[in-house]
Amino acid sequence: MFYYLLKYVVLGPLLRLLFRPRIEGLEHIPEHGAAIVAGNHLSFSDHFLMPAILRRRITFLAKAEYFTGPGLRGRLTAAFFRSAGQIPVDRSGKEAGQAAIREGLGVLAKGELLGIYPEGTRSHDGRLYKGKVGVGVMALRAGVPVIPCAMVGTFEIQPPGQVVPRIKRVTVRFGAPLDFSRFAGLERERAVVRAVTDEIMTAILDLSGQEYVDRYAAEVKAEAAEEARASRALRGRVS
């Protein structure tokens, strides 16, 4: 009930009024049945803008940190995500990844829409990064179509560190469903799962027009953070 209150009465109308999203390819979202919507992830705003324009409910696998933040702000954030039906995902290792896959398959088994960001984290620089294979595993195990999605302009309205988004028009673009039934039964073949995931990422890239980086975003972000720490330490020694 809280999800529909947010979508149709409180948050949804406000987001559509402020950001006036251009919606392209909405006809590719099936009216019924299970499907995965796989998109790029440029901004915290992505969590709200895509669900706001979809006719159907969509459940996202959201990082566990959204549910465990400290203080009043953390409790409010956790309550919001739980009320909106989002599922916390621990991203700390292989076993955590398997748990996320099980949660996602549970959503699909109920005939619902599952939203996922294959990059595994927000892009820190607006580029599109290599997809993690969980989306490929779920698509093959569940035997469902994957609808690629591109958020365009959300990095500009709310880049990392920007708490309050800028008011600017954005685009939400959906592509034709990807059918992987030709790989049925091969979800344990690493090369097949990698190929499926890469095909999904290519479709997202075609929709978004981003620069592509054939590395995992988390690795690049960690390197950038380490370089920033080293630079600050060097400046401190010089001064």
C-alpha positions in Angstrom: 0.0 0.0 0.0 2.8 2.4 0.9 4.5 1.7 -2.4 1.4 2.8 -4.4 0.9 5.8 -2.1 4.4 7.0 -3.0 4.1 6.2 -6.7 0.7 7.7 -7.4 0.0 10.2 -4.7 3.2 11.6 -3.1 6.6 11.0 -4.8 5.7 9.9 -8.3 3.6 13.1 -9.3 6.3 15.3 -7.7 9.1 13.7 -9.7 7.2 13.8 -13.0 6.4 17.5 -12.3 10.0 18.5 -11.4 12.0 16.5 -13.9 9.5 16.1 -16.8 11.1 12.8 -17.8 11.1 11.9 -21.5 10.0 8.3 -21.8 11.1 6.3 -24.7 10.3 2.6 -25.5 7.8 2.1 -22.7 5.9 -0.3 -24.9 8.8 -2.8 -24.4 7.8 -3.3 -20.8 5.4 -6.3 -20.7 2.0 -5.7 -19.2 2.1 -9.1 -17.4 4.6 -11.7 -16.4 8.2 -11.8 -15.0 11.0 -9.8 -16.6 14.3 -8.2 -15.7 14.8 -4.5 -16.3 18.6 -4.0 -16.4 19.9 -0.4 -16.5 22.8 1.8 -16.1 23.3 3.5 -12.7 24.4 7.1 -12.7 22.6 8.7 -9.7 20.8 8.0 -6.4 17.8 9.5 -8.3 17.7 6.5 -10.6 16.0 4.5 -7.8 13.0 6.8 -7.9 12.7 8.1 -11.5 12.4 4.8 -13.2 9.7 3.3 -10.9 7.8 6.6 -11.1 7.2 6.3 -14.8 6.5 2.5 -15.0 2.8 1.4 -15.0 3.8 -1.8 -13.1 5.5 -2.2 -9.8 9.2 -3.0 -10.0 11.3 -4.4 -7.2 15.0 -3.5 -7.1 17.9 -5.2 -5.5 19.3 -2.3 -3.4 22.6 -2.3 -1.6 22.5 -3.3 2.0 24.1 0.0 3.1 20.8 1.8 2.4 19.2 -0.3 5.2 22.0 0.0 7.8 22.8 3.7 7.9 23.4 5.4 11.3 21.2 8.0 13.0 17.8 9.3 12.1 18.6 9.7 8.4 19.7 6.1 8.2 16.5 4.9 9.9 14.4 7.0 7.6 16.2 5.8 4.5 15.9 2.1 5.6 12.2 2.6 6.4 11.6 4.1 3.0 13.3 1.4 1.0 11.6 -1.4 3.0 8.2 0.2 2.6 8.8 0.5 -1.1 9.4 -3.2 -1.3 13.1 -3.0 -2.1 15.4 -5.9 -1.2 18.7 -5.4 0.6 21.8 -7.0 -1.1 25.1 -7.6 0.7 27.8 -7.0 -1.9 30.7 -8.2 0.3 31.6 -11.5 -1.6 30.7 -14.5 -3.6 28.2 -16.0 -1.0 26.5 -12.6 -0.8 26.2 -12.6 -4.5 24.5 -16.0 -4.5 22.1 -14.7 -1.9 21.2 -11.8 -4.1 20.6 -14.1 -7.0 18.2 -16.2 -4.8 16.3 -13.1 -3.8 16.0 -11.9 -7.4 14.8 -15.3 -8.6 12.1 -15.2 -5.8 10.8 -11.9 -7.3 10.7 -13.4 -10.8 9.0 -16.6 -9.6 6.1 -14.5 -8.5 5.7 -13.1 -12.1 7.0 -9.6 -11.1 9.4 -7.1 -12.6 12.9 -7.2 -11.2 15.1 -4.1 -11.5 18.9 -4.5 -11.4 22.0 -2.5 -12.1 24.5 -4.9 -13.6 27.5 -2.6 -12.8 26.9 -3.3 -9.2 27.4 0.3 -8.0 26.8 3.8 -9.2 29.2 5.2 -11.9 31.5 7.8 -10.2 32.3 9.5 -13.5 29.4 9.0 -15.8 30.9 6.1 -17.8 29.4 2.7 -18.3 31.3 -0.2 -16.7 31.6 -3.9 -17.1 28.5 -5.8 -15.9 28.6 -8.4 -13.2 27.3 -11.8 -14.2 24.4 -12.1 -11.7 22.0 -10.6 -14.2 22.9 -13.2 -16.8 22.6 -16.0 -14.2 19.1 -14.9 -13.2 17.9 -14.4 -16.8 19.0 -17.9 -17.7 17.7 -19.6 -14.6 14.3 -17.9 -14.6 14.0 -18.0 -18.4 12.7 -14.5 -18.6 13.4 -11.6 -21.0 15.7 -8.8 -20.1 14.7 -5.2 -21.0 17.7 -2.9 -21.2 17.2 0.6 -19.8 19.2 3.8 -20.0 18.9 6.7 -17.6 20.1 9.8 -19.5 20.8 13.0 -17.7 20.6 11.7 -14.1 24.4 12.0 -13.6 24.1 15.7 -14.4 21.2 16.3 -11.9 22.8 14.4 -9.0 26.4 13.3 -9.4 28.2 11.7 -6.4 28.3 14.0 -3.4 25.3 16.0 -4.6 22.6 15.6 -1.9 19.8 17.7 -3.5 19.3 17.0 -7.2 19.3 19.8 -9.7 16.1 20.4 -11.5 16.7 19.4 -15.1 14.9 17.3 -17.6 16.0 13.6 -17.9 15.3 10.8 -20.3 14.4 7.2 -19.4 14.9 4.9 -22.4 13.9 1.3 -22.7 15.1 -1.1 -25.4 13.5 -4.2 -27.0 13.5 -7.3 -24.8 16.5 -9.6 -25.0 15.6 -13.2 -25.4 18.2 -15.7 -24.2 16.1 -18.9 -24.5 18.7 -20.2 -27.0 21.0 -20.7 -23.9 18.5 -22.6 -21.8 20.1 -25.0 -19.5 23.6 -23.5 -19.8 23.4 -21.1 -16.8 26.4 -23.0 -15.2 28.6 -22.4 -18.2 30.8 -19.4 -17.2 31.5 -18.4 -20.8 27.8 -18.4 -21.7 26.8 -16.4 -18.6 29.6 -13.9 -19.4 28.4 -13.6 -23.0 24.8 -13.0 -21.9 25.9 -10.3 -19.5 28.0 -8.6 -22.1 25.1 -8.7 -24.6 22.9 -6.9 -22.0 25.6 -4.3 -21.3 26.0 -3.7 -25.1 22.2 -3.1 -25.3 22.4 -0.6 -22.4 25.4 1.1 -24.0 23.5 1.5 -27.3 20.7 3.2 -25.5 22.7 5.4 -23.3 25.6 6.5 -25.6 28.0 6.5 -22.7 31.7 5.8 -22.9 32.3 2.1 -22.0 35.1 0.9 -19.6 35.8 -2.9 -19.7 36.5 -3.0 -16.0 34.4 -3.3 -12.9 33.2 0.0 -11.5 34.1 -0.9 -7.9 37.7 -1.6 -8.8 38.1 1.7 -10.6 36.4 3.6 -7.8 38.7 2.0 -5.3 41.7 3.0 -7.3 40.4 6.6 -7.7 39.8 6.8 -3.9 43.3 5.5 -3.2 44.9 8.0 -5.6 42.9 10.8 -3.9 44.1 9.7 -0.5 47.7 9.6 -1.7 47.4 13.1 -3.3 46.0 14.5 0.0 48.8 13.0 2.0 51.4 14.4 -0.4 49.9 17.9 -0.2 50.0 17.6 3.6 53.7 16.7 3.6 54.5 19.6 1.2 52.6 22.1 3.3 
